[in-house]
């Protein structure tokens, strides 16, 4: 009788090996998908500011810019409805929770964003635009903190360092040379401005974290969840248009009469860009997480600054190049496997560790 040790996952017919291979293949495919979506989000986000600038005439808007978010929400709602209708044509039917308690959770992100927008305007009354943009980078760190507190997602020390580096890199790229007025104003704002800036960063991060919580709360269809989000988003934006009409005393007529006034091809591209960006963000919230979104938007900001050097005669600075380098280092630190960041010695496995499963095979020899 002879005893032979065999690794269970080395057998060609092993179910463990087959399931592991399928799982790895599926995971790799999903990762490639959100890499592609994150890259596309970066490109679209970077082009938002450029398209918005190009939509101006002689430095001013010829259209009511408050109508752009409303039309973008309607666009997202229409696309999500069409995709859900196509999904319902297949079998099995997608899961759609219609419980009222669940549905009432979806207006909350719109309420948070509404408060955030008002806090933004309040912050700009105490600080200048350059200081506000630099303080806006705090949302990178606050997103990581709320990501850990509310979603319970653990981050390694390297990932925390990468998040801090990303905030430092984006801030460095925005800071002008010391001695200039914008640099001096960064440290001369009143305390109320800094407190409102921190509150704005927390609200922005909270809205993103809460949206991710909603998207991953159950296995509902992404398009059904989008319909709920964008329905309430459309309602809130419509309410803003109506309130603006009453504040202005209907001087320019009701919103439905002037909604397309001054619109050009570039303006419609802004609407489509904003709507497409929202759809990509919701996909990332469902299949990836807020940190991926933060990296996409941060890289988009740097890409916008680079493109502005060619389109709007923006003069690149040393701080911009340093910021890009720091952000690239942060990107590599966060997403690269640990074995690519650390030179770790190869573990030497003993005979006992190699024996995952022992299978005794009886062999009888005949003389």
C-alpha positions in Angstrom: 0.0 0.0 0.0 1.4 3.4 -1.0 0.3 6.8 0.1 0.3 9.7 -2.3 -0.3 13.4 -1.5 -2.4 15.4 -4.1 -3.4 19.1 -4.2 -7.1 19.2 -4.6 -7.0 22.3 -6.7 -4.4 20.7 -9.0 -6.8 18.0 -10.2 -8.2 18.8 -13.7 -11.7 17.9 -12.7 -11.7 19.7 -9.4 -14.8 21.8 -8.7 -12.7 24.1 -6.5 -10.4 24.9 -9.3 -13.2 25.5 -11.8 -15.1 27.8 -9.5 -12.0 29.7 -8.6 -11.1 30.2 -12.2 -14.6 31.5 -13.0 -14.5 33.8 -10.0 -11.1 35.3 -11.0 -12.3 35.8 -14.6 -15.5 37.5 -13.5 -13.6 39.7 -11.0 -11.1 40.7 -13.7 -13.8 41.5 -16.2 -15.7 43.7 -13.6 -12.5 45.5 -12.7 -11.7 46.2 -16.3 -15.2 47.6 -16.7 -14.9 50.1 -13.9 -11.4 51.1 -15.1 -13.0 51.9 -18.4 -16.0 53.8 -16.8 -13.6 55.7 -14.4 -11.5 56.8 -17.4 -14.5 57.9 -19.4 -15.8 59.8 -16.3 -12.4 61.5 -16.1 -12.6 62.6 -19.7 -16.2 63.8 -19.5 -15.7 65.6 -16.2 -12.6 67.4 -17.5 -14.5 68.6 -20.6 -17.3 70.0 -18.4 -15.5 73.2 -17.5 -14.2 73.6 -21.1 -17.6 73.2 -22.7 -19.2 75.5 -20.2 -16.6 78.2 -20.9 -17.1 77.7 -24.7 -20.9 78.1 -24.3 -20.4 81.7 -23.1 -20.7 84.6 -25.5 -18.4 87.5 -24.8 -17.8 86.1 -21.3 -21.5 85.9 -20.4 -24.2 83.3 -20.5 -26.9 84.0 -23.1 -29.1 81.3 -21.6 -30.5 80.6 -18.1 -27.8 78.3 -16.7 -30.3 77.1 -14.0 -32.1 75.2 -16.7 -29.0 73.1 -17.5 -29.1 70.9 -14.3 -32.9 70.4 -14.8 -32.5 69.3 -18.4 -29.6 67.0 -17.4 -31.8 65.4 -14.7 -34.6 64.9 -17.3 -32.0 63.4 -19.7 -30.8 60.9 -17.1 -34.3 60.0 -16.2 -35.2 59.3 -19.8 -32.1 57.2 -20.5 -32.6 55.2 -17.3 -36.3 54.6 -18.2 -35.4 53.4 -21.6 -32.7 51.0 -20.3 -35.1 49.7 -17.6 -37.7 49.0 -20.3 -35.2 47.1 -22.3 -34.1 45.2 -19.2 -37.7 44.2 -18.5 -38.0 42.6 -21.9 -35.5 39.9 -20.8 -36.0 37.0 -18.4 -35.8 36.9 -15.5 -37.3 40.3 -14.7 -35.0 42.8 -12.8 -35.6 43.2 -9.1 -37.5 46.4 -8.3 -38.3 47.3 -4.7 -41.4 49.4 -4.5 -41.7 49.5 -0.7 -42.5 53.0 0.4 -40.0 53.1 3.2 -37.2 52.3 0.6 -38.5 54.8 -2.0 -38.6 57.7 0.6 -34.8 57.3 1.1 -34.1 58.5 -2.4 -34.9 62.3 -2.0 -32.3 62.6 0.8 -29.3 62.9 -1.6 -31.1 65.8 -3.4 -31.8 67.5 -0.1 -28.1 67.2 0.9 -27.0 68.6 -2.4 -29.5 71.5 -2.0 -28.0 72.3 1.4 -24.5 71.9 0.0 -25.2 74.4 -2.8 -26.4 77.0 -0.3 -23.3 76.5 1.9 -21.2 77.0 -1.2 -22.7 80.4 -1.8 -22.3 81.3 1.9 -18.6 80.2 1.8 -17.9 82.4 -1.2 -19.1 85.5 0.8 -16.1 85.0 3.2 -13.4 83.7 0.9 -12.2 84.3 -2.7 -12.6 81.8 -5.5 -9.0 80.6 -5.4 -9.2 79.9 -1.7 -12.6 78.2 -2.1 -11.1 75.9 -4.9 -8.2 74.9 -2.7 -10.5 74.3 0.4 -12.7 72.1 -1.9 -9.9 69.5 -1.9 -10.8 68.7 1.7 -13.7 66.6 0.3 -11.1 64.0 -0.7 -10.1 63.4 2.9 -13.6 63.7 4.3 -14.8 61.1 1.7 -12.2 58.7 3.0 -13.2 59.3 6.6 -17.0 58.9 6.0 -16.3 55.9 3.7 -14.8 54.2 6.8 -17.3 55.5 9.4 -20.6 55.0 7.6 -19.9 52.2 5.1 -17.5 50.3 7.4 -14.9 49.9 4.6 -11.4 49.3 5.9 -8.5 51.1 4.2 -4.9 50.1 4.6 -2.3 52.5 5.8 -0.9 52.8 2.3 -4.4 53.7 1.0 -4.8 56.4 3.7 -1.4 57.8 2.7 -2.5 57.8 -0.9 -5.7 59.7 -0.2 -3.8 62.4 1.8 -1.3 62.6 -1.1 -4.1 63.1 -3.6 -5.4 66.0 -1.5 -1.9 67.4 -1.3 -1.3 67.0 -5.0 -4.5 68.6 -6.2 -3.9 71.5 -3.7 -0.4 72.0 -4.9 -1.5 72.2 -8.6 -3.9 75.0 -7.7 -1.6 77.1 -5.5 0.1 80.0 -7.2 3.5 81.4 -6.4 4.0 82.8 -3.0 3.9 86.6 -2.9 0.9 86.8 -5.1 -2.4 88.1 -3.9 -4.2 84.7 -4.2 -1.5 83.0 -2.1 -1.7 85.6 0.6 -5.5 85.5 0.7 -5.4 81.7 1.5 -4.4 82.5 5.1 -6.2 85.8 5.6 -9.9 84.6 5.3 -12.1 84.9 8.4 -12.7 81.8 10.6 -16.3 81.6 9.3 -15.0 81.0 5.8 -12.9 78.1 6.9 -15.7 76.5 9.0 -18.1 76.8 6.1 -15.5 75.3 3.7 -15.1 72.3 6.0 -18.9 71.9 6.2 -19.1 72.1 2.4 -16.5 69.3 2.1 -18.4 67.2 4.6 -21.7 67.7 2.9 -20.3 66.8 -0.5 -18.7 63.6 0.8 -21.9 62.7 2.8 -24.0 63.0 -0.4 -21.7 60.7 -2.3 -21.4 58.2 0.6 -25.2 58.1 1.1 -25.7 57.6 -2.6 -23.4 54.6 -2.6 -25.3 53.2 0.4 -28.5 53.5 -1.5 -27.1 51.9 -4.6 -25.7 48.9 -2.7 -28.5 48.6 -0.2 -30.2 45.8 -2.2 -29.9 44.0 -5.5 -32.4 46.2 -7.3 -31.8 47.1 -10.9 -29.4 50.0 -11.3 -31.8 51.6 -13.8 -34.7 51.4 -11.3 -32.6 53.0 -8.7 -31.6 55.7 -11.1 -35.2 56.4 -12.0 -36.0 57.0 -8.3 -32.9 59.3 -7.8 -33.4 61.3 -11.0 -37.2 61.7 -10.5 -36.6 63.5 -7.2 -33.6 65.3 -8.7 -35.9 66.6 -11.5 -38.5 67.7 -9.0 -36.0 69.6 -6.9 -34.5 71.4 -9.9 -37.9 72.2 -11.2 -38.8 73.7 -7.8 -35.7 75.8 -8.0 -36.8 77.2 -11.3 -40.2 78.1 -10.0 -38.7 79.8 -6.9 -36.4 81.8 -9.1 -39.4 82.9 -11.1 -41.2 84.2 -8.0 -38.0 85.9 -6.7 -37.6 87.7 -10.0 -41.2 88.6 -10.2 -41.6 86.8 -13.5 -39.6 89.5 -15.2 -38.4 87.2 -18.0 -41.6 85.2 -18.1 -42.2 81.7 -16.6 -39.5 79.1 -16.9 -41.2 77.0 -19.5 -41.2 79.9 -22.0 -37.5 80.7 -21.7 -36.1 77.3 -21.0 -34.4 77.0 -24.4 -33.7 80.7 -25.0 -30.1 81.3 -26.0 -29.3 77.6 -26.4 -26.6 76.6 -28.9 -25.0 73.3 -29.9 -22.4 73.9 -27.3 -25.0 74.4 -24.6 -26.7 71.1 -25.5 -23.3 69.4 -25.3 -23.0 70.8 -21.8 -26.4 69.2 -20.9 -25.5 65.9 -22.5 -22.1 65.9 -20.8 -23.6 66.7 -17.4 -26.2 64.0 -17.8 -23.8 61.3 -19.0 -21.4 62.1 -16.1 -24.2 61.5 -13.7 -25.1 58.1 -15.2 -21.4 57.0 -15.0 -21.2 58.1 -11.4 -24.3 56.1 -10.5 -22.7 53.0 -12.2 -19.5 53.5 -10.2 -21.5 53.9 -7.0 -23.2 50.5 -7.7 -20.2 48.5 -8.9 -17.2 50.4 -7.5 -17.1 53.0 -4.7 -16.7 56.6 -3.8 -12.9 56.5 -3.7 -12.8 55.6 -7.4 -15.1 58.5 -8.1 -12.9 60.9 -6.1 -9.8 59.8 -8.1 -11.7 60.2 -11.4 -12.8 63.8 -10.6 -9.4 64.8 -9.2 -7.6 63.5 -12.3 -10.2 65.3 -14.4 -9.3 68.6 -12.7 -5.7 68.1 -13.6 -6.6 67.1 -17.2 -8.7 70.3 -17.5 -5.8 72.5 -16.4 -3.5 70.8 -18.9 -6.1 71.2 -21.8 -6.6 74.8 -20.8 -2.9 75.6 -21.6 -3.8 74.8 -25.3 -7.3 76.1 -25.5 -7.3 79.2 -23.3 -3.7 80.3 -23.1 -3.4 79.1 -19.5 0.2 79.3 -18.4 1.4 76.1 -16.7 3.3 76.5 -13.5 5.8 74.5 -11.6 3.1 73.8 -9.0 0.9 72.2 -11.7 3.7 69.7 -12.7 4.5 68.9 -9.1 0.8 68.3 -8.4 0.5 66.0 -11.3 3.5 63.9 -10.1 2.1 63.7 -6.6 -1.3 62.6 -7.9 0.2 60.0 -10.1 2.1 58.6 -7.1 -1.1 58.6 -5.1 -3.0 56.8 -7.9 -0.3 54.1 -8.0 -0.2 53.7 -4.2 -3.9 53.2 -3.8 -4.7 50.8 -6.6 -1.4 48.9 -7.2 -1.1 45.4 -5.5 1.0 45.4 -2.4 3.7 43.3 -4.0 4.3 46.1 -6.5 4.9 48.6 -3.8 7.0 46.6 -1.4 9.9 44.3 -2.1 8.8 41.4 0.0 10.8 38.1 0.1 9.2 35.1 -1.4 7.7 33.0 1.4 9.2 29.5 1.8 6.5 27.0 2.4 7.2 23.9 4.4 6.0 20.4 3.4 3.1 20.7 5.9 1.9 24.0 4.4 2.0 22.5 0.9 -0.3 19.7 1.9 -3.7 21.3 1.5 -5.6 18.0 1.2 -4.2 14.6 1.5 -5.8 11.9 -0.4 -4.7 8.3 0.2 -4.7 6.1 -2.8 -4.5 2.4 -2.2 -2.6 0.5 -4.7 -2.3 -3.3 -4.5 0.4 -5.0 -6.5 0.1 -8.6 -7.6 3.1 -10.8 -7.6 
